[in-house]
Amino acid sequence: MVHRALYGSVERFFGVLIEHYAGAFPVWLAPVQVVMVPISERHADYANKVAEELRQAGVRVHVDLRNEKMNAKIREHALQKVPFMLVVGDKEAEAGKVNLRTRGSEKTQDMATSDFVAHVTKLIAEKATTL
């Protein structure tokens, strides 16, 4: 009798991956690679525009448009261990930039949208394990 445990093997493999990375997957493996956090509702259009640019580059992105405080959204996505959070407001929309928060870092930095798209697609293509 031949026995195959194809699905069980896949489940064990994912269990090992989750345990190894403690949920903080590298950007190429993360289910959501980038989260857009608009400061207020009026910044939603710019957030969706940047998200669409990321989607066209093949990045898995989520725009958080919930009616919650910005700090609560940031805290929640940090707990979910999303690799990159992009906060956008008036200043970023006018300059065509994003405020980048990298997982595990308290520092933020302003970056041109096109530069961030190039940076994240390079990390994904190289299957980089560090951000």
Steps between C-alpha positions, in 0.01 A plus 500: 500500500633842400423792729519867400463785744531785255280748686642408839851565372404843371334587831809392694722700266295817556504433873881482493518822296270688736694375802836584341405858407274550806244651262742768375537367148746648252337748265484255208315241711270728703130473410468880519824669405397866536221674691390852406382707800339831401500757781138598433222423253603781266831322437332180380523597132877546519537175698299310235710658223826385665349157571404459134855587396628232738247243373612563142855422614378167644500598870228369734363815660208585729352847554364541853201735460331413831361781710758450777774719641823488303706382799259211558538392137879521521506300824274230354707456185821496705354213704412321175867539403438659161843573344424857384246763605458811291337794676368772271360845575495850354878544499560167325223551244634841401856375464416164338666315787413247768603477865658157533487294821699179480410205724718487810623858468377802693640739240295631211625652181350694214558339163386575147228259391696382197809437717297288743343298216849432363629408848223255586496333158878453525461334843229272363697407188814421704293309760681702765464377857568841659321828446 
